Structures are given as structure tokens and as C-alpha cells.
Amino acid sequence: MALRDQIRIMVVDDMSTSRGLLVQALEALGVRHVFSAPDGASAIQLLSKTPAHLVISDYNMPNMDGLRLLHTLRSGEKTKGVGFILITGRAEQQIIDHGRKLGMNNYLKKPFEAVQLRQCIETVVGPL
């Protein structure tokens, strides 16, 4: 069975359009288990009930940005090993460096194409 049939990916983005586009892109790549959350706090609650192998999170979100979400995940016993990809329109070196220090696995700059999303994911989890 291919990885894309087994992997569980959570998409976190406060913009419903962006969230929907990411979910569609993942489904087009053949990923069968995709779920989403509108913000970091919801993501943490959902992950406590439905574990994921990989979280793909927007950086710029109200209340808890993507890096705070990453820090919270890395601090949790059950979530510290979850793969994490940050998606940002502001791929400033300071943000990327801070993410790496927190344990970010990869990042993707907006806007991106489906092939870039696939390459970014495969760098973290292996071939889909």
C-alpha cells in the first residue's frame, strides 16, 4: 500500500479558501486522509482526538500563528514527533530560522504549485 493511502495530514489555515485549496491539492495527489482546522487551538484539540502524521500550517493566523502551533506540538508528548510544514507568503529568513529552531521539518512559500507541494511533503515523509 502506498504512503498516500495511509498518511494522515492536517491542514491548518484561518482562510477557508486557502484551506480548501490545500485540501484539494492533497486529494489530487492521492492523499486519502486529509482533515483541517481553522486555527491553531482547534488543530491542537482535533489532534488530541485524531492523530496526524503531518501538519501543514499557515504562518499568519490570529491568536496562535503557525510557529506557536509548532512550539505547542513539539512540547506535547503525543504530538512532538508529528511532521510540520509551514506555509507562508512571508518566507523571511528570520521566520524560517525560528521555525527550524522549533523543529519545523520544511516550509513552502505562497503562492505555490501542486508539484512544489508534493516535493515539500516528500522531503519530510518520503515518496507519496
N, C-alpha and C positions, 0 to 999 in steps of 0.2 A: 504494500500500500504506500502510495506517495505521501510525502510530508504534507502537501497541500490538502490532503484528505483528513489529516489528523490534527494539524496545528490549530490552536485556538488563539485568535487575535482580537484584542480590544482596541477600538478606535476612540480617542477622547478629543473632542473639539466642541467649543461652545457655539460654533456656527453650524446650524443644521445642514446647510448646503455643502460645506466643506466635509462634514461628517458623512453625508450621503455619497459624495463623490469618492471618498476614500473607500467606503464600504463597497461601492460598485466596482471600483478598480480592483479590490481584493477578490471579489467574486469573479470578475473577469479573468483573474489569474488562476482561478480554480480553487481558491481557498473556500472551504465549506463551512467553517465555524468562525463567523465574524459577529461580534456584538459591539455595542457602542455606548458611550456615556457623554452627557453634555458638559461635564466639568470634572475636575479632579476629585472632589468629595464624593460625587456619585460613582466615579470609577473605583475608588477605594472600597465603597460599600458593595458594589457589584462584584469586585474581585474576591471579596471575602466569601461570597456565595458561589461564584462561578470562576474558578481559576483560569488564567490565560498563560500561554507560553510567551506571548509577545504583546507589548503595549505600544501603540503608535499614537503619540500625543502631540497636539498643537502646543506651541510655546506660550502664545499670548492668549490667556484666558483670565476672566475675572476671578477673584477670591483666591484661587490656587493656580499659579501658572504651571507650565509643563515641568520646570525644574523643581518646583516644590513638590509636585506629584512624584517625580523621580526620587527625590530625597525621602519622601514618605514610604514609597515602595521599598527602597533599599534598607530602610530602618525596620521593616516588618519581617518577622520570622518566616511567614508563609509567602511573602512576595519579593524577598531580597534577590532571588535568582531569576526573576522574570526579565526577559529581554526588553529593551527600551529603545525606541527610535523617536527622536524629537523632530517635529516638522515646524519650520519657521520661515517666515518671509524676511526675517532679520537674522541672517546667518553671520552675525558679528562674531569675531574671534573670541571676545570676552564671554559671550553666551556659550559658545561651543566648548571653550576651555573649562568653564564652570560645570557644564554638563558632563564632560569627561571625568572631572574630579569626583562627581557624584555617582559615576558608574554608568553613564549613558553608553549604549552599545554602538549607536550610529545616529546620523541626522540626515535630513533631507531638506533642501531649500525649496520654498514655494516660488514660482509655480514649477511643477514637475510633470513628467510624462510617466505613463504606466511602466515603461521599461526601466526608468530610473527607480521607481518604487520597488520593482521586483529585485533589481540589483542591490538596493539598500537592504531589503529584507533578507536576501540570500547571503549577504555578508554576515548577518547576525545568526541565522538559523540553518543555513545550508540550502542546497538546491530544492526548489519547490517542485 
